[in-house]
Amino acid sequence: MVADRAQLIEQILDHIQLLGTEVDRLSGAAAVFIGLNRTDLRALQVLRTSGGMTAGDLARALQVTSGATTRVIDSLVAAGHARREPDPSDRRRVLIKLSPEAERIVDRSFEQLRNQARLLLESYTDEELGTVARFLTDVRSLIRAHTRRLSQRALS
């Protein structure tokens, strides 16, 4: 049984590595579907889950320069996908927020995938769902840490 466990772990590790390729393909297809470039789509996705953020926070989330972020924001605002609003807690700050129409566009582009994934997840037990959620949280953390390590090595 130990060999089966080791083989299963290797299979999962392979799936994690291949998942990046699949997500990249999905992002490309979704960007084309919406009529945006990938960076603008990533900005919409980040803004969709954040409820709004400063330009600096968006730049950090996208890992692009402040100049590139300004271009992304200007493009999204011009297309009606985002708006600049004063921060209610600090009027000196400006928040970038997704327009309701952009929320619908992002949701619509991933709706079928979300519905199919929801059906799949509903077939799991509560314990399995807890394990999947913990695993995904942990793997995302590992990926972020490894990304930082690779980026730091590239700069050295």
C-alpha positions in Angstrom: 0.0 0.0 0.0 3.0 2.4 0.6 3.9 2.2 -3.2 0.3 3.1 -4.0 0.4 6.1 -1.7 3.7 7.3 -3.2 2.3 6.8 -6.7 -0.8 8.7 -5.8 1.2 11.6 -4.4 3.3 11.8 -7.6 0.2 11.8 -9.7 -1.2 14.7 -7.6 2.1 16.6 -8.0 1.9 16.1 -11.7 -1.6 17.4 -11.8 -0.6 20.5 -9.9 2.1 21.2 -12.4 -0.2 20.6 -15.4 -3.0 22.7 -13.8 -1.0 25.8 -14.5 -1.0 25.1 -18.2 -4.8 24.5 -18.1 -5.4 27.6 -16.2 -3.3 29.6 -18.6 -5.3 28.2 -21.6 -8.6 29.0 -19.7 -7.4 32.6 -19.1 -6.5 33.0 -22.7 -9.9 31.7 -23.9 -11.8 33.9 -21.3 -9.8 37.0 -22.3 -10.7 36.4 -26.0 -14.3 35.7 -25.0 -14.6 39.0 -23.1 -12.5 40.9 -25.7 -9.6 41.8 -23.4 -5.9 41.1 -23.1 -4.8 38.7 -20.3 -3.6 41.4 -18.0 -6.9 43.3 -18.2 -8.7 40.1 -17.5 -6.5 39.3 -14.5 -7.3 42.8 -13.2 -11.0 42.2 -13.6 -10.7 38.9 -11.7 -8.7 40.5 -8.9 -11.1 43.4 -8.6 -14.1 40.9 -8.7 -12.9 39.1 -5.7 -11.6 42.2 -3.8 -14.6 44.5 -4.0 -12.2 47.3 -4.9 -8.6 48.3 -4.2 -6.1 51.1 -4.7 -4.0 51.3 -7.8 -0.9 50.3 -5.8 -2.7 47.2 -4.4 -3.8 46.3 -7.9 -0.2 46.7 -9.2 1.1 44.3 -6.4 -1.7 41.8 -7.1 -0.9 41.8 -10.8 2.8 42.0 -10.3 3.2 44.8 -12.8 4.7 48.3 -12.7 2.7 51.3 -11.6 2.8 52.6 -15.2 1.4 49.3 -16.5 -1.3 49.4 -13.8 -2.3 52.9 -14.8 -2.7 51.7 -18.4 -4.8 48.8 -17.3 -7.0 51.0 -15.1 -7.4 53.6 -17.9 -8.3 50.9 -20.3 -10.8 49.3 -18.0 -12.4 52.7 -17.1 -12.6 53.7 -20.8 -14.3 50.4 -21.6 -16.8 50.9 -18.7 -15.4 47.8 -16.9 -14.1 49.7 -13.9 -14.5 53.1 -12.1 -12.4 55.2 -9.8 -14.2 56.1 -6.5 -13.1 57.9 -3.4 -12.3 55.6 -0.5 -15.1 56.2 2.0 -12.6 55.7 4.9 -9.9 58.0 3.5 -11.0 60.6 0.9 -7.4 61.1 -0.2 -7.3 57.6 -1.6 -9.0 56.4 -4.7 -10.3 52.8 -5.1 -10.7 51.0 -8.4 -14.0 49.1 -8.5 -15.5 46.8 -11.0 -18.6 48.0 -12.7 -21.8 45.9 -12.3 -21.7 45.1 -16.0 -18.0 43.9 -15.8 -19.0 41.7 -12.8 -21.7 40.1 -15.0 -19.2 39.6 -17.9 -16.6 38.0 -15.7 -19.3 35.8 -14.0 -20.8 34.8 -17.3 -17.4 33.8 -18.8 -16.8 31.4 -15.9 -20.4 30.5 -15.1 -20.5 27.1 -16.9 -17.2 26.0 -15.3 -18.4 27.2 -11.9 -21.7 25.3 -12.3 -20.0 22.1 -13.4 -17.5 22.4 -10.5 -20.3 23.0 -8.1 -22.0 19.8 -9.2 -18.8 17.9 -8.8 -18.2 19.4 -5.4 -21.7 18.5 -4.3 -20.9 14.9 -4.8 -18.1 15.1 -2.1 -18.8 14.5 1.5 -18.4 17.3 4.0 -15.1 15.8 5.2 -13.8 15.6 1.6 -14.8 19.2 0.9 -12.8 20.2 4.0 -9.8 18.3 2.8 -10.1 19.8 -0.7 -10.4 23.3 0.7 -7.5 22.9 3.0 -5.4 21.4 0.2 -6.2 24.2 -2.3 -5.4 26.8 0.4 -2.1 25.1 1.2 -1.1 24.6 -2.4 -1.8 28.2 -3.3 0.4 29.3 -0.4 3.2 26.9 -1.6 2.8 28.3 -5.1 3.1 31.9 -4.0 6.2 31.1 -1.9 7.8 29.2 -4.7 7.0 32.1 -7.1 8.8 34.5 -4.8 11.8 32.2 -4.6 12.1 31.9 -8.3 11.6 35.6 -8.8 14.3 36.4 -6.2 16.7 33.9 -7.8 16.1 35.5 -11.3 17.0 38.9 -9.9 20.3 37.7 -8.3 
